[in-house]
Amino acid sequence: MSAQPFLILDCYFDEKGAAPNFCALLGDEPRVVVRAVTEELPQDLDAYRGILVSGSKANLPSPEPWMDPLLDLIRGAQRTQKPLLGICFGHQAIAVALGGPLAVRQAPTSELGWEEIRTLAGNPILEGLPERFRCFVSHFDEVTPGTPGLSPLARSERCAIQAYQVAGSPIWGMQFHPEMDPLESETLVRNNLARHTSLQGTPDQVLNGRVDGRHLGRIVMKNFIRLASLTGS
């Protein structure tokens, strides 16, 4: 009997989408990709081993109709204890789905570039990562510190909740981007730095600090695959 596939909920608006980044980390693992912005989301979560929710240029504090089914799906994943990992927008969507609209706020200081992430607590999803590492971040909003039901796992200087686990559930969120292709991150810096009015420097100055964080993504994805397999066994 073949292994169940992972469900990738791609929340990008552009044609390429977020899925290629996640597929590269999943390797030979079977997967199903659904474009959450334009396609109907599946109802039967039992068909999947785990769920991945991508980033997006959308903002949870400015709701759009396509987000409602996504938030319902996340609530369903918690009810059924289906393993789920959200990145950036996905990280924030989990918080809003389970903690309400006040669980995400506009960040006092946005982030764009490569920041030092510091782990706060040991957790199976972070196993194998160093206590401090640099990774790409790109966001104007953030999970509100103190949101009930979220156990913080990592932070950066400007963002108090860079990662969390939903208490009592195999559900994790990460604000940073361990999955992102370096060319995509460079493009985001060049196109969007001017919108981050609280940040200083030119795009080239920000890019001087770039690192390829996909080795971190491979560790995280390996952990998620293992945890999803254990939960479903």
Order of alpha helices (4+ residues) and beta strands (2+ residues): beta-alpha-beta-beta-alpha-beta-alpha-beta-beta-beta-beta-beta-alpha-alpha-alpha
